[in-house]
Amino acid sequence: MQIKWHYIKMILLLGLVVFLFAFASGKNAKRNIPKPKINFLGEDNLFITSDNVSKLLIQNYGALKNVTKETLDLNVLENALKSNAMIKNAEVYLSVDGTLNAEVEQKTPIARVSTKVSYYIDTDGEYMPLSSNFSARVPLITGYVEKNNLKNLYEVAQKVTNDNFLKTHVYEIHQDKNEKLYLKLRQCNFMVKLGDVEFIDKKVNNLKAFYKKTSKEKTLNNYSVVNLQFENQVICTKI
C-alpha cells in the first residue's frame, strides 16, 4: 500500500500549528498585567485623576503587575469603577499586547449644594461628592436641602444649565423651609421667587421679559423681589 506522505505532512503541520497556538495562548494568559492605561471620555476637567482610577483597580486586584491575564476578571474591575461616586460609566478591557485599558466617563455636576454638607448634583439628579482636584463653576444651592429630596432643585438646576439666559445670570438657587424656590441673579439686588416648579418654562419667559424691559428702562435695581409664582403675571416689590 502506497503511503500518502503529502497527507501525513499536512496532518503533522496542522498538529504543529495547533500546538504552537495553544502554547502561545497559555503563555500569553500567564503574562503579568503591566500598569493600566486610563482614558477619560468627554470633558477635560478631571474630578478624578488617572492615579485615583489606578488605585481603585489595585484595591480590587492588588499590584496588577503580579496578576496574570487568566486570573483577571474585567467585570469585577468595571463594577469597582462604576461604584465610585465620581464615575458615571466605565469600560475595562485588555488590548492585544496585554495592556489593561480603562475608559472612564465622569459624572457632570450642574449645581453645588452649599449647606452644612457640601456636594454636587449631577446631570442625572444624583449625588456627586466634591473633588479636591477640580472645582466646577455651577450655581450654588442654599437653604433647606435634603439629600434624599432633590427632585425640584434638580429640575431648576437642569433648567438653568440648559437655558442660556439663566446660565449667564443665575448664581444661586435657594429653597426655604416650605420648599419654595428662589433665584439670585448676578448684578441684581432683587430675589426672584419661583415658588414651585409648575409652569417653570412660562415663569422663566416672564422673567426674561421683565429683565429686558427694566434693563432698557434702567430700573432693574429698583426692586427687592420679583414674584413669578403666578403663571400669567409678574408681581414686583420695590425697594
VENVEN-V782703 format. One line per field, one symbol per residue. burial: # if it has 24 or more other ideal C-beta (glycine too) atoms within 12 Angstrom, else .. A space follows every 10 residues. Layout:
burial=???
This chain:
burial=.......... .......... .......... #.#..###.# .....###.. .###.###.# #..#..#.#. .#.#..##.# ##.#.###.# .#.#...#.# ########## ####....## ###.###### #....#.### ###.#....# .######### #.#..#..## #####....# #####..#.# #######..# ..##.###.# #..#.....# ..#.#####. ...#.#...
